[in-house]
Amino acid sequence: MQSSEKKSLYRFLLIYVLSTLTLFAIGAVIFYQFQVYQIQDKERQTLKHKSEQMIDTIRLLHKSSDRELIYPNDPELKTAIYNIDREYIFGSFRPERVEWDKMFSYDDKSIRHIQSISPYYFGVVYLVTEKLIDRTPIRSLQKILMISVLGVTLFILILSYFLGRLFIAPMKDSLKRINMFVQDTTHELNTPISTILTNIEMLEILGKCKDNKEMKRIEVASKTLSHIYDDLTYLKLNQNYQRHPESINMSVLLKERLEYFSTMIEMKQIRLEQKIIPIVIKSIDPRDALRLFDNLISNAIKYNDIKGRLEIIIDKNGFSIQDTGRGMSKQEQSHIFDRFARVDKSEGGFGIGL
């Protein structure tokens, strides 16, 4: 899978998975809150029912002729009774603070209920009951939701992967067709370009047409075609290009490439200034070194002014190339390493140089 396909696939997966999981998370939160409310409502109804049973017991005590009154206790409840002034009378516990304005209140572990008694019995006006919250249903709900979230996430990831493959299939097919076209084009271009360049070299060696302007134009055009061919070849082969670094004298290679571009430099009347020390050894793949020099030099010629200046320096500190062209803006510079990006489309090329 090519890098462009991977980027498209990863972007699709990221957007699809995040959006789907976000929607699922929202639904899960709503479901969880609803279920918690249902559990709490059940707790409230249970506590209210037990409070009413307690009130009924108090009524029975009031009607009883037995002089010995025993305060009713429920092992699951804590209870306390208050008078009309909300003063504590008696109970199985004594709350430190009672929120009289709330019928039901909660803390971390328990739920509390306040219920008024009418008519009053033994001066009892309010009954406060409290019971521990049963966390078992909530824990079970959390466990089920956690398993569901993991299962749905795994399902979404698998589904999104297959959907992503279907999503990039047309692009993959188009790239395959383009690569086949480039391969066929480079194959067809190679023979006539090689023939033209070989014959031009032979004519120059034999001393004929050495200063002929028309012949120089043919040479420049042929080398331009050769450069286009190299770009197309690199565009096709660089997908899975295996690099094999070697120790190369970059100074010698740079001089060879300047000699190669000398005709193009002369045709544009560019003043060449070069500072090249004899030996600069670098470990680099030969084809990468060739593309490095050819792309930078050809761009410096192509985008330079007529009768402009071209300065090339190579030493132990590095390699630099400067020309007197119009240059690039900050925005244009931010895209110089993007594939197929070209600042000036009128000059041709494929935008794969840098």
N, C-alpha and C positions, 0 to 999 in steps of 0.2 A: 504494500500500500504506500503510495506516494505521500510526501509531506502535506501537500494541499488537501488530499483526501482525508488524511488523519486530522488536520485542523478542522475541516468541515464536519467530520464525524464527531470529534470531541466537543465542538461548539453545539451541535445538535443534541448530543447526549446531555451536556450541561444544562441547556435551556429546558429540554423535555423533562429530565429527571427532577430538576429543581422546581419547575412549575407544577409537575404532577405531585411531588412529595409535599409541596406547600399546600396544595388543595387538599391532599389527604390529611395533612397535619391539622389544618383548620377543621375539617370534618371530624377528626378524631378528638380534638379538644372540645368541640361542641357536644359530641356524643358522650365524652367522659364527664363533662359538667352536668349534662342532663341526667346521666346515670347516678352521679353523686347526689344530685338534688333529689332523685327518686329514693335513694337509700336514706338520705337525711329526713325526707318526708315520712318514710316508714318509721324511722326512729322517733320522730315527733308524735306520730299517731300512737305508737306504742306507749310513749311516756304519758301522753294525754289520757289514754285509756286507763293506765295504772293510777294516775292521779284521781280520776273519777271513781275508781274502785276504793281508793283511800278515803275519799269524801263520803262515799256510801258507808264505809266502816265507821267513820266518825258519827254519822247520823244514827247508826244502830246503837252506838255507845250512848248517845244522848237519850235514846228511848229506853235503854235498858234500865231495869230496876236494881241491878246489881250495884252495890255501893263501891266495889273495887273496880276501878277503871284502869284498863291496861292499854297503853298507847300502842296502836297497831304498827307492826314492822313488816317490811318487805325486804328479803335478802338482796333483791336486785336494785332497790331504791334507797336513796338518802332523802329523808323528808324533814321538813321544818314547818311549824305553824306560827302565824303572826296575828296580832290583834288589829283593830281598825286603824290604830296609829302606826301600824307597820313595826311594832315592837315585837321582838322575839319572845315566844311563849315556851315552846318545847320542841324537841325533835331529835332525830337520830344524828343530825349534824347541825352546825351553825355556820352558815356562809359568812365570810368576811365582808362581802359586798354583794348586794342584790340590785340588779337592774330592773326596777319596778316598771319602767316604761316598755319593757320587752316581754312578750309572752314566752318566747323561746330565746335562749342565749347559749353560746358555745364557748368552750375553751379548748385547749389542745386535746384533752382526754374525755371530756364529759359534755352532756347536754342538760340544760336546766329549764324547768317549766314553772310558771307562776299562774295559779288559778284562784280566782276569788270564790268564796263559799257563801251561798245565799239560800235560805236564811242562815244566820250565824248560829253555830253550835259551840257552847262553852266559851263564847267570846272569840271564837276562831273566825277570822275574816279571810285570811290568805293561806294558801297551802303552797309551799315551795318544794318541788321534787327535783331530784337530780339522779342521772344514771350514766354509767360509763358508755361511751360510744363503741359500738361493735365494729372494729376495723376489718374484720374478716371479709365482708362483701367488697369493701373498697380495695383491699389487697388483691382479691381475686380478680376484680375488674382491671386493676393496673397490670397484673400478670397477663391477662388475656389481651389487653391492648398492646403490651410490649411484644408479645409473640406475633400479634397481627401486624404491627408496624414492621417488624423484621421480615415477616413473610411477604408483605406487600412491597417493601423496599426491594427485596430480592427479585420479585416478579417484575417490578417496574424496570430494574436494571437489565434483566434479561430481555424483556420486551423492547426496551429502548434501543438495545444493541442491535436487534434484528431490524427494527424500524429504521435505525440509522444506516444500516447496510443497504436497505431498500432506498433510503433517501439519497445516498451518494452514488448509487448504481448508475444513473444517467450521466453524472459528471465523470465517473470512472470510465464509462464507455466513450465519452467525448474525448477525454485525455488520451485514451488508447488510440483513437482515430487520429488525433493530432500527432502523437508520437510516430504512428505509422506513416503519416504524411511527411513529417520531418525526415524520417529515415529514408523514404523513397526519394525525397527532394535532394538530400545530401548525396545520395548515391548517384543521381543523375547529374548533379553539378560537378562532382569530383573530376570526372574524366575531361570535359572540355576546359575546365580551369587549369588543370595540370598541364594539358597540352599547350594552352596559350602561354602560360608562364615559362614553360620549358623552351618554347620556340623564341620567346623574347630574349631569354638569357643567351640562347645560341646566337641570335643576331647581334647582341652586344659583344659577345666573345669574338665573333668573326669580324667585328669592327664596322659593321654596316648599321646605318640608321641610328648611330649613337646619339647624335644631337638633334634628331628629328622630333619636333614637338608632338606631332601626331602619334609617333611611336611611344613617347612618354605618357601621353594621355591613355593610350591602350594599356600600358604597363600599370598606371594608377588604377584604371578601371578593373583590370584583371586582379590586382592585389586587393582591391575593395571586395571583389567577388570572392576571393580566397578567404578574406576575413569574415565575410558573411557565412561562407561554408564552415569555417572553424566554429563560429558561434552556433550554427545549427547543429553541428556535431556535438559540441559541448552540451547544448540544450538537451539532446537526446541521451547521450551517454552518461551525463553527470548524475542521473537518477540513482544509479547503483555503481558509481565510479569508485574503484578501490585504489587508494593512494599508496604510492611506494616512494617514500622520501629518499633522496640521494644527496650527497654533498656536491653542490654545484657552485661554480664560480659565477656569481651573479653579474659581475662586471663584464665578463666575456659575453655572456648571453645578452646583456643590455646593448652592447655594441653591435652584436649581430642583428638585433631587432631594429636598432636605429638605422642600420644599413638597409634593412628590408623596407623601412618606411621613408628612406631618403628621397625617393622620387616624389612621394606625396608631399613631403616637406618643401621640396623645391618648387613644385607646382603652385603651392599656396604662398611662396616667397617668405616662408617663416624663418626668422633668425634663430638658429639653434645654439644654445649655450650649454655646454656639458662639462661637468666636473666628475670624472669617473676615476677612482683609484684602481690600480691594476688588479688587485685580488680582494674579493669580498666573498667568502665561502659561507653558504647557508645550506642547511638540510631542508630540502623541499622537494615535492614531487615535480619532475621536469615539466609536465603538462600544466600544472598549476603556475609554475614560474613563468612559462610562456604566455599563459592567459593573462597573468598579472601585468606583465610589461605591454603586451599587445593591446589590451583593453585601455590601459591608462594612456599610452602613447597615441593610439588612434583617436581617443576622445579629445586629447589635447590638441591634435591636429584638426579634427573635425569641427570642434566648437571654438577654435581660435580665430582671431581676425586675420584677414589677408595682410601680409607683411608684418604679422605680429611676432611675438617673442616666445620662445619655448626654452625653459630652463630645466635641466635634468641633473640631479645630483645623486650619487651613490657612494657611500663610504661605510665605515665601521658602525656608524650611528644609525644608518638606515637608508631608505630610498625616498626621494621626494621629486615631484614633478609639478611645475607651475607654468601657466600660460597666460596670455593677455586677453582671453575671451571674456564674455560678459559675466561669467561666474554664476552662482546659484544663490537663491534666497534661503533663509533659515528653514522655511517650510519645505522647499525643494530638497534641501540637504537631508531632511528627516526621512526622505523616501529613497535615497540613492542606493540602499541595499535591498530594496523591495524588488522582487523578480518582475521583469517586464516593465518596470517603471522607467519612463523617459521624460526628461525635462523639455527637450526640444524635439518634437515629433517630425519636424521638417527635415531633419538630418538623417533620417532612417535609422537602421539598427533594430535590435530586439529588446534592449533594456535588460540584458542578462550580464553585462560586463562586470560590474562590481559585485 
